[in-house]
Each structure stands twice: as C-alpha cells, then as structure tokens.
Amino acid sequence: MDREPFPLLTERLFSLTKTLTMEYGKRPTLPRGLRWDPRSPHICFSWRDERGRQHQQSIQTDDPAKALAFKQDFQKENRKAVEDRRVRAEDQGRLSLVEAAKMYFTWKAATNREGTIAREKRIFKQVEKFIGASVQLRRIDLELIREYQQERRKQISPTMRKAVSPRSINYELQLLRGVMQHANCWKGDLAERYKPLKESNSRAGKKATNEQLMKIIETAKKNEYWQLAMYCAAVAAGTGCRSWEIKNLQLQDIRIAEGRLSIRREIAKNWKEREPRLLALAEWGLDQLLHRARVLGATAPEHYLLPMNLRKSRNWSKKTREKWDVTQPMKTWVKSWRKLMAACHMPGFRFHDLRHTFRTQGAEAGVPLEVMMAQLGHMDRETSLEYVHIQQHALQRTQELIEREQAEVLRAARGREVKVHPRQAEAAAGGWSAIWPSSEPVPAPKTGVREAQASQHRLRRRYSSSVPLM
C-alpha cells in the first residue's frame, strides 16, 4: 500500500484540527498531565499500573479544575489499593487454615480439572481436622507437622482397611505446603528441615493369574449383584484402562468394529487423548455392558455406557422418581468389588490391580515399553519402568540364549573348550530357539572366582616386564 505524500497528510491533520475547533470551540490550555480527548469534548489523562502498562482514563468533564481534582483522587486510590495488596501479601500468616486453603484451591482451579480440585479438597480435610480449621498459618511449625506424620501413620484407612501409607501422608502434606507457599508462609525451618516420609521404591500392584481371573468370572456369574463389576473387570484386564476411564465412557467412544476405544482428553489422567486396542476379553465385557446400557435407555452417542442409578444417590433420590440417568456416569462399584474379592478368597486385590495385570502380561510377553505406554496412557517412562522387576524371568532366558550365541567367541578368547551347563542346556531346548536360531552352539558357564583371580595374576605378570619403569 502506497503512503500518502507528506503535504497531503499535513493538510488532512490541519483539516481535522479545524473541524474539532469548530465543533467544540477553542479549547483552553490544560495543566500539566491533562489533555483533551481528541474523540470527545472531555479531558483525559494517562497512568501506569503496577506492571508498567499505560492506560488512558477519561474524566467525563471539560472543566480543568474538576479534571485535576479527579486525577489526584484517582492516583491516591490507586496507591492505596497497591499498598493494601502489598500488606495483605505480607500479612497472610494471620489467615486461618481454611481461608488460606480456599484461596489456594481457587487459584489452582485455573489450571486443574474440577474433579481434581474436589478430590484434593476432600483429602485436605484430614489436615484441617488434625491442625484445626481456625488455626492461623503462622502457628503451623515443623514440630506440628512431624506430630501429624506420626499420628496419621497410626490411623487405619477406612477405604483400604489398613494403616495409612506414607505416600498418602506425603500427598496430604504436599497440599499443606502448597497452601502455605501460596500465602508465602512456607519458609525458614519448614522449607529447610521438612522431610517427607520414606516411600516404597516400587508401587507396582498385584498381578492376577489366569486361574484367578477365571475364578472371578465364574464366581460373579452366580450373583447378579456382582456381574456389573465383572464386566468392568473384563474391560480393565483387556485394555489396561483405569476405573474412572471406564466409568466415563460414552457410547460414541466405543468402536468394537475397529477394535479400539477412544479415551477423551478430559477423562485422561495426562490430558492426552489415546485409543487403546481391545483384546477379546475386553470386547466380551463391552458387549455385555452395551446390552445393559440399551436396556436402561442409552441410545444417543453422548449417553454413558454406565448410567447413574439415581435411587442410590442421596441428592437425586429426593428430586426425581426416575431410577436411571443416562446423561450421568455411575460413581463407584467398590462395595460389590470387595464382596466379590472376598468370595474369591482374594482379599486386598484392588480393581486397579487389573491394570497392573495387563501391564505385567505385556512385559512378560516382550511388548516394547513405548507400545505399552501408548496403550496404558503412562505419562513418563519412569512409571512404566516400575514393572521392570516382573521381566526377570524373561531376562534370564534371554541371557542364556545370548550366551549360547557367544560361546564360540568366548572359547576363542579363553583358548579352550567350554562345557555345557545343565541349566543352560535345558533352556536351549525351550521356545526361544525360534527367536534366535542357532546351529548347535555351546553355552558358556559363568567365570568362577578363582579362575578370574588367576587370569588377573597372569595379566599382571605378562605386562609387568614389558612396561618400562619411569
């Protein structure tokens, strides 16, 4: 686009000034800091906020005296608001624990899901109950937190029915630390000397054998009350999905013809959509759940696979006479699952352990780590590597077969015949020969301690005479 010539631009500016002068009359000279608004007959001024950004404020008057008084009052109120905010930030230690927690969770809701905030508020109730909701933040010290760790460790969890784990206590105190950091009160001894409880290095859950899975299905078929949990267990064991991912499945997310599910971003733990594949066991469970959903009235794509039972809701049972709501997912099947596990003589086996079972079977079958991460929706490699210990049997067999392949190299290196170890000969006859074919190689035994010491002694004697002394 061509620029206008300078004389023409000057002429237009002069014309605009003349028009404003004719429309509003001759404007008087204003005090310093005030100016006439070119778009209106009023006076305006510019000001900067705490972040240094400039703003323009119209005074809605053409009287210079009133405009100057308005500007002075405006600047005074601004300075007072900034000072009040600074004082509140420095004096947040006087806030009660419940007030500070409310401010913290309100701020955190901007970057976290509503369900996450509700769960953390429920968990933080334990901290408020022990310390006291009305206790000021500045009264919370290191000794109080250590006392909380000791007393909380002695309590029995009503859901897990065992002592509260160090991981749960650390999570509760992590929320407390977030509340106090948000109020600028986590400093001094708290920041330097606080230590969380020691947790177990591995959090991998239990694995169910095929016999146990068959027992769960056979037992659940005898009791109609347990069948819903059984079908959901089949989906978990055949896909590795989490329990809340199964609860929040909609009809549009299920694609049995394509052999996969669609885990939407809003229900995934890592906020990433994924499409896990369906094993035959999961397809069987989904077929049963789809039939149940259609009987209960779920027909639209946005309807849930597991509709909510309104009769079991304290809130909805008083508002409606309907029994099922296909627009809301069910909340839990914990009670029926625990009773089913008790009948199967598998106490302590959680529904989430079916996910561990799927991951364990994949690891033992040699499925690559990245493939399992995509299927399970793990956020990092560390989470999947917690299952490395379950592959020791496969690694042992791999070691034996690779040693068979390297037997000739080892024989050439040692200069003598290598004997076949009975255990390695037995492993050689296993099913791994199809993966690493070989023409009757000889396995190599592990080097003994005495042989290794003799070899080191020979090397020292060989090179001690050839190396010149300095």
MARVOFI-107202 format. One record per residue (C-alpha): z, y, x; residue in one letter. Coordinates in steps of 0.1 Angstrom, whole numbers, plus 2048, in hexadecimal, padded with zeros to 3 digits. Example, Ala and Ser with C-alpha at 12.3 -4.5 7.8 and 13.67 -1.06 7.14 Angstrom:
(node (84E, 7D3, 87B), "a") (node (847, 7F5, 889), "s") 
END
This chain:
(node (800, 800, 800), "m") (node (7F5, 822, 80E), "d") (node (810, 83C, 814), "r") (node (80C, 85E, 803), "e") (node (804, 87C, 819), "p") (node (821, 891, 824), "f") (node (816, 8B1, 812), "p") (node (812, 89E, 7F1), "l") (node (835, 88E, 7F5), "l") (node (844, 8B0, 7FC), "t") (node (833, 8BF, 7DE), "e") (node (841, 8A3, 7C7), "r") (node (864, 8A8, 7D5), "l") (node (862, 8CE, 7CF), "f") (node (855, 8C7, 7AB), "s") (node (872, 8B0, 7A4), "l") (node (88B, 8CA, 7B1), "t") (node (87B, 8E4, 79C), "k") (node (87D, 8CE, 77D), "t") (node (8A2, 8C6, 782), "l") (node (8A9, 8EB, 787), "t") (node (896, 8F5, 767), "m") (node (8A7, 8D9, 754), "e") (node (8CB, 8DD, 75F), "y") (node (8C9, 901, 76B), "g") (node (8D3, 90D, 78E), "k") (node (8EF, 8F7, 79B), "r") (node (90C, 907, 7AE), "p") (node (916, 8FC, 7D1), "t") (node (930, 8E0, 7D1), "l") (node (94E, 8DB, 7E8), "p") (node (94A, 8C3, 805), "r") (node (949, 89F, 7FA), "g") (node (93A, 8A6, 7D8), "l") (node (916, 8A7, 7CE), "r") (node (900, 8AA, 7AF), "w") (node (8F3, 889, 7A0), "d") (node (8CD, 88C, 7A2), "p") (node (8CA, 876, 782), "r") (node (8E3, 889, 76C), "s") (node (8F3, 8AB, 769), "p") (node (914, 89D, 776), "h") (node (926, 89F, 797), "i") (node (92A, 87F, 7AC), "c") (node (939, 875, 7CE), "f") (node (937, 857, 7E6), "s") (node (954, 841, 7F1), "w") (node (959, 821, 805), "r") (node (96E, 803, 7FD), "d") (node (984, 7ED, 813), "e") (node (965, 7DA, 820), "r") (node (953, 7F9, 829), "g") (node (939, 7F7, 80D), "r") (node (92E, 819, 7FF), "q") (node (92F, 821, 7DA), "h") (node (926, 83F, 7C5), "q") (node (93D, 84B, 7A9), "q") (node (932, 862, 78E), "s") (node (94C, 87A, 781), "i") (node (93C, 881, 75F), "q") (node (941, 8A7, 762), "t") (node (92F, 8C5, 770), "d") (node (94F, 8D9, 778), "d") (node (955, 8D9, 79E), "p") (node (97A, 8DF, 79A), "a") (node (97F, 8C1, 782), "k") (node (968, 8AC, 798), "a") (node (97D, 8B4, 7B7), "l") (node (99D, 8AB, 7A5), "a") (node (98E, 88A, 798), "f") (node (983, 880, 7BC), "k") (node (9A5, 887, 7CA), "q") (node (9B6, 872, 7AF), "d") (node (99C, 856, 7B3), "f") (node (9A2, 854, 7D8), "q") (node (9C8, 854, 7D4), "k") (node (9C6, 837, 7BB), "e") (node (9AF, 824, 7D2), "n") (node (9C7, 828, 7F0), "r") (node (9E4, 81D, 7DA), "k") (node (9D2, 7FE, 7CE), "a") (node (9CA, 7F4, 7F2), "v") (node (9EE, 7F9, 7FC), "e") (node (9FB, 7E5, 7DF), "d") (node (9E4, 7C9, 7E7), "r") (node (9EF, 7C9, 80B), "r") (node (A14, 7C9, 801), "v") (node (A0E, 7AC, 7EA), "r") (node (9FD, 798, 805), "a") (node (A19, 79F, 81D), "e") (node (A35, 798, 804), "d") (node (A27, 778, 7F4), "q") (node (A44, 765, 803), "g") (node (A58, 771, 7E5), "r") (node (A42, 75F, 7CD), "l") (node (A4F, 740, 7BC), "s") (node (A3F, 71F, 7C4), "l") (node (A30, 71B, 7A1), "v") (node (A21, 73F, 7A3), "e") (node (A12, 739, 7C5), "a") (node (A04, 717, 7BB), "a") (node (9F3, 728, 79D), "k") (node (9E3, 742, 7B3), "m") (node (9D8, 727, 7CC), "y") (node (9C8, 70F, 7B2), "f") (node (9B7, 72D, 7A1), "t") (node (9A7, 736, 7C2), "w") (node (99E, 712, 7CB), "k") (node (98D, 70D, 7A9), "a") (node (970, 722, 7B6), "a") (node (965, 706, 7CE), "t") (node (973, 6E6, 7BD), "n") (node (96C, 6D4, 79E), "r") (node (982, 6D7, 77F), "e") (node (98D, 6B3, 781), "g") (node (997, 6B7, 7A6), "t") (node (9AD, 6D5, 79E), "i") (node (9BD, 6C3, 780), "a") (node (9C5, 6A5, 796), "r") (node (9D4, 6BA, 7B2), "e") (node (9E9, 6CE, 79A), "k") (node (9F7, 6AD, 78C), "r") (node (9FE, 6A1, 7B0), "i") (node (A0F, 6C1, 7B9), "f") (node (A28, 6BD, 79D), "k") (node (A3C, 6A5, 7B3), "q") (node (A40, 6C2, 7CD), "v") (node (A4B, 6DA, 7B2), "e") (node (A63, 6C1, 7A4), "k") (node (A75, 6BB, 7C5), "f") (node (A74, 6DE, 7D4), "i") (node (A78, 6F1, 7B3), "g") (node (A5D, 705, 7A1), "a") (node (A71, 726, 7A3), "s") (node (A79, 723, 7C8), "v") (node (A69, 73F, 7DD), "q") (node (A50, 736, 7F8), "l") (node (A65, 746, 813), "r") (node (A81, 72E, 80B), "r") (node (A6C, 70F, 814), "i") (node (A72, 705, 837), "d") (node (A6C, 6E7, 84E), "l") (node (A8C, 6D6, 846), "e") (node (A85, 6D6, 821), "l") (node (A62, 6C7, 827), "i") (node (A71, 6AC, 83D), "r") (node (A8A, 6A4, 822), "e") (node (A6E, 6A1, 809), "y") (node (A5C, 688, 81F), "q") (node (A7B, 672, 822), "q") (node (A84, 673, 7FD), "e") (node (A61, 66F, 7F1), "r") (node (A5B, 651, 807), "r") (node (A78, 63F, 7F5), "k") (node (A6A, 644, 7D2), "q") (node (A55, 62A, 7C0), "i") (node (A33, 634, 7B3), "s") (node (A31, 62D, 78D), "p") (node (A0C, 626, 78F), "t") (node (A0A, 611, 7AF), "m") (node (A2D, 602, 7A9), "r") (node (A36, 603, 7CD), "k") (node (A45, 61D, 7E6), "a") (node (A31, 63D, 7E8), "v") (node (A1A, 63B, 806), "s") (node (A1A, 653, 823), "p") (node (9F6, 65C, 819), "r") (node (A01, 669, 7F7), "s") (node (A1E, 67D, 806), "i") (node (A07, 68D, 81F), "n") (node (9EF, 696, 804), "y") (node (A0A, 6A7, 7F0), "e") (node (A16, 6BA, 80E), "l") (node (9F3, 6C4, 816), "q") (node (9F1, 6D5, 7F4), "l") (node (A12, 6E7, 7FB), "l") (node (A04, 6F2, 81D), "r") (node (9E5, 700, 80B), "g") (node (9FB, 713, 7F2), "v") (node (A10, 722, 80E), "m") (node (9F2, 72A, 824), "q") (node (9E1, 73C, 807), "h") (node (A01, 751, 804), "a") (node (A02, 756, 82A), "n") (node (A24, 744, 82C), "c") (node (A1A, 725, 841), "w") (node (A23, 732, 863), "k") (node (A3E, 730, 87E), "g") (node (A51, 70E, 87F), "d") (node (A3D, 701, 861), "l") (node (A1C, 705, 872), "a") (node (A27, 6FA, 895), "e") (node (A3F, 6DD, 88E), "r") (node (A35, 6CE, 86D), "y") (node (A28, 6AA, 871), "k") (node (A19, 694, 856), "p") (node (A25, 671, 852), "l") (node (A13, 656, 865), "k") (node (9F8, 644, 850), "e") (node (9E8, 623, 854), "s") (node (9C9, 624, 86A), "n") (node (9B5, 60F, 852), "s") (node (9B3, 616, 82D), "r") (node (99B, 5FA, 824), "a") (node (9A6, 5E8, 805), "g") (node (9A7, 5C4, 7FB), "k") (node (98A, 5AD, 7F7), "k") (node (985, 596, 7DA), "a") (node (975, 574, 7E1), "t") (node (95A, 566, 7CB), "n") (node (973, 54E, 7BC), "e") (node (98A, 56B, 7B3), "q") (node (96D, 57E, 7A3), "l") (node (964, 55F, 78E), "m") (node (988, 55B, 784), "k") (node (98A, 57F, 778), "i") (node (96B, 57A, 762), "i") (node (977, 559, 754), "e") (node (999, 567, 74C), "t") (node (98C, 587, 73C), "a") (node (974, 574, 725), "k") (node (993, 564, 714), "k") (node (9A2, 586, 70A), "n") (node (98D, 5A0, 6F9), "e") (node (9A5, 5BB, 705), "y") (node (99B, 5B5, 729), "w") (node (976, 5B2, 725), "q") (node (96E, 5D7, 729), "l") (node (980, 5D7, 74B), "a") (node (96D, 5B7, 754), "m") (node (94B, 5C7, 74D), "y") (node (954, 5E6, 761), "c") (node (960, 5D0, 77D), "a") (node (93E, 5BF, 77E), "a") (node (92D, 5E1, 782), "v") (node (945, 5EB, 79D), "a") (node (941, 5CA, 7B0), "a") (node (91B, 5CB, 7AC), "g") (node (916, 5F0, 7B6), "t") (node (934, 5FB, 7C9), "g") (node (939, 619, 7B2), "c") (node (95B, 62A, 7AD), "r") (node (96E, 626, 78C), "s") (node (968, 64B, 781), "w") (node (943, 648, 789), "e") (node (941, 62B, 771), "i") (node (956, 63D, 757), "k") (node (93F, 65B, 758), "n") (node (91E, 648, 756), "l") (node (907, 655, 73A), "q") (node (8EB, 640, 72A), "l") (node (8D1, 655, 73D), "q") (node (8E1, 64B, 75E), "d") (node (8DB, 625, 759), "i") (node (8B9, 618, 763), "r") (node (8BB, 5F2, 762), "i") (node (895, 5EE, 762), "a") (node (894, 600, 783), "e") (node (8B3, 5EE, 790), "g") (node (8C7, 60D, 798), "r") (node (8E0, 626, 78B), "l") (node (8E1, 64C, 78E), "s") (node (902, 65A, 79A), "i") (node (900, 67F, 790), "r") (node (90C, 69A, 7A9), "r") (node (928, 6A6, 792), "e") (node (939, 684, 791), "i") (node (933, 67A, 7B6), "a") (node (950, 67E, 7CE), "k") (node (93B, 68F, 7E9), "n") (node (927, 6A4, 7D0), "w") (node (907, 692, 7D9), "k") (node (8F1, 67F, 7C0), "e") (node (8E9, 65C, 7C9), "r") (node (8D7, 63E, 7B9), "e") (node (8EA, 61D, 7C2), "p") (node (8D7, 5FC, 7BC), "r") (node (8E2, 5E4, 7A2), "l") (node (8EB, 5C0, 7AB), "l") (node (8E7, 5A5, 792), "a") (node (90C, 5A5, 78B), "l") (node (90B, 5CA, 783), "a") (node (8ED, 5C6, 76C), "e") (node (900, 5AC, 758), "w") (node (91E, 5C3, 754), "g") (node (908, 5E1, 74B), "l") (node (8F6, 5CC, 730), "d") (node (917, 5C4, 71F), "q") (node (923, 5E8, 721), "l") (node (902, 5F6, 714), "l") (node (904, 5DF, 6F6), "h") (node (928, 5EA, 6F0), "r") (node (91E, 60F, 6F3), "a") (node (902, 60B, 6D9), "r") (node (91A, 5FA, 6C1), "v") (node (932, 618, 6C4), "l") (node (915, 631, 6BD), "g") (node (909, 63B, 6DF), "a") (node (8E3, 641, 6DC), "t") (node (8DA, 662, 6EC), "a") (node (8D4, 664, 711), "p") (node (8F2, 67C, 716), "e") (node (90A, 664, 705), "h") (node (923, 652, 71B), "y") (node (922, 62D, 723), "l") (node (947, 62A, 71D), "l") (node (950, 640, 6FF), "p") (node (973, 64E, 6FB), "m") (node (98B, 63C, 6E3), "n") (node (999, 65A, 6CF), "l") (node (9B5, 644, 6C0), "r") (node (9C5, 640, 6E3), "k") (node (9C4, 666, 6EA), "s") (node (9E4, 679, 6E0), "r") (node (9D0, 698, 6DC), "n") (node (9B1, 68C, 6C9), "w") (node (9C2, 673, 6B3), "s") (node (9D3, 690, 6A0), "k") (node (9B2, 6A4, 69C), "k") (node (999, 68A, 68F), "t") (node (997, 66A, 67C), "r") (node (97A, 65D, 691), "e") (node (982, 641, 6AA), "k") (node (966, 645, 6C4), "w") (node (957, 664, 6D4), "d") (node (936, 65C, 6E7), "v") (node (935, 680, 6F6), "t") (node (954, 67A, 70B), "q") (node (95B, 65E, 724), "p") (node (979, 647, 723), "m") (node (997, 650, 739), "k") (node (9A4, 62F, 748), "t") (node (9A6, 60A, 746), "w") (node (9C4, 607, 75D), "v") (node (9DB, 5F4, 745), "k") (node (9C2, 5DA, 73C), "s") (node (9B8, 5D5, 760), "w") (node (9DC, 5D0, 76B), "r") (node (9E2, 5B6, 750), "k") (node (9C2, 5A5, 75A), "l") (node (9CD, 5A3, 77E), "m") (node (9EF, 596, 775), "a") (node (9DE, 57A, 761), "a") (node (9C7, 572, 77E), "c") (node (9E5, 571, 796), "h") (node (9D7, 58E, 7AB), "m") (node (9F3, 5A8, 7AA), "p") (node (9EC, 5C8, 7BD), "g") (node (9C6, 5C3, 7BB), "f") (node (9B9, 5E5, 7B1), "r") (node (998, 5ED, 79F), "f") (node (98E, 601, 7BD), "h") (node (990, 5E2, 7D2), "d") (node (970, 5D6, 7C2), "l") (node (95F, 5F2, 7D4), "r") (node (96E, 5E5, 7F5), "h") (node (963, 5C2, 7EB), "t") (node (93F, 5CE, 7E8), "f") (node (941, 5E0, 809), "r") (node (950, 5C2, 81A), "t") (node (936, 5AA, 80E), "q") (node (91B, 5C2, 819), "g") (node (92A, 5C5, 83C), "a") (node (92D, 59F, 840), "e") (node (909, 59B, 835), "a") (node (8FE, 5B3, 850), "g") (node (8F3, 5D0, 83A), "v") (node (8EF, 5EF, 850), "p") (node (90A, 609, 84F), "l") (node (8F2, 625, 844), "e") (node (8E6, 610, 827), "v") (node (909, 609, 81A), "m") (node (911, 62F, 81D), "m") (node (8F4, 637, 807), "a") (node (8FE, 61D, 7EE), "q") (node (923, 625, 7ED), "l") (node (921, 64B, 7F1), "g") (node (937, 64C, 80F), "h") (node (93A, 670, 81D), "m") (node (93C, 667, 842), "d") (node (938, 64A, 85A), "r") (node (95E, 648, 860), "e") (node (964, 63D, 83C), "t") (node (94C, 620, 83F), "s") (node (958, 617, 862), "l") (node (97A, 60F, 853), "e") (node (969, 5EE, 849), "y") (node (95F, 5E5, 86D), "v") (node (97C, 5CC, 870), "h") (node (96D, 5B6, 855), "i") (node (94F, 5AF, 86A), "q") (node (962, 59E, 886), "q") (node (956, 57B, 87C), "h") (node (932, 586, 87C), "a") (node (936, 598, 89D), "l") (node (945, 579, 8AD), "q") (node (927, 564, 8A2), "r") (node (910, 57F, 8AF), "t") (node (921, 57F, 8D0), "q") (node (91D, 559, 8D4), "e") (node (8F8, 55B, 8CC), "l") (node (8F0, 577, 8E3), "i") (node (903, 565, 8FF), "e") (node (8EC, 547, 8F9), "r") (node (8CE, 55E, 8FE), "e") (node (8DC, 56C, 91F), "q") (node (8E7, 54A, 92C), "a") (node (8CA, 547, 945), "e") (node (8D0, 56A, 952), "v") (node (8F4, 563, 957), "l") (node (8EB, 542, 969), "r") (node (8D4, 554, 980), "a") (node (8EF, 56E, 987), "a") (node (909, 554, 98F), "r") (node (8F2, 53C, 9A1), "g") (node (8FE, 51C, 990), "r") (node (8FC, 508, 970), "e") (node (90E, 516, 951), "v") (node (921, 4FD, 93B), "k") (node (91F, 4FE, 915), "v") (node (93F, 507, 903), "h") (node (945, 4F1, 8E4), "p") (node (94C, 50E, 8CD), "r") (node (92C, 520, 8D7), "q") (node (918, 500, 8D3), "a") (node (925, 4FD, 8B0), "e") (node (91C, 521, 8A8), "a") (node (8FA, 51C, 8B6), "a") (node (8F3, 502, 89B), "a") (node (8FC, 51B, 880), "g") (node (8E5, 531, 86B), "g") (node (8E0, 54C, 885), "w") (node (8C4, 539, 897), "s") (node (8AB, 546, 87D), "a") (node (8B4, 56A, 887), "i") (node (8B3, 565, 8AD), "w") (node (89D, 546, 8B4), "p") (node (8A1, 537, 8D6), "s") (node (894, 519, 8E9), "s") (node (8B4, 506, 8F1), "e") (node (8C5, 521, 906), "p") (node (8E7, 518, 916), "v") (node (905, 52D, 90A), "p") (node (91A, 53D, 925), "a") (node (940, 539, 925), "p") (node (957, 557, 92B), "k") (node (960, 55D, 950), "t") (node (983, 551, 959), "g") (node (99D, 567, 96A), "v") (node (99E, 553, 98A), "r") (node (978, 553, 98D), "e") (node (976, 578, 988), "a") (node (990, 57E, 9A3), "q") (node (97E, 567, 9BB), "a") (node (95D, 579, 9B4), "s") (node (96D, 59B, 9BB), "q") (node (97C, 58D, 9DB), "h") (node (95A, 581, 9E7), "r") (node (94A, 5A3, 9E0), "l") (node (965, 5B5, 9F4), "r") (node (960, 59E, A12), "r") (node (93A, 5A2, A0F), "r") (node (939, 5C8, A0F), "y") (node (957, 5CF, A24), "s") (node (944, 5C7, A44), "s") (node (924, 5DA, A3A), "s") (node (934, 5FB, A31), "v") (node (938, 611, A50), "p") (node (95B, 61F, A57), "l") (node (95D, 645, A56), "m") 
END
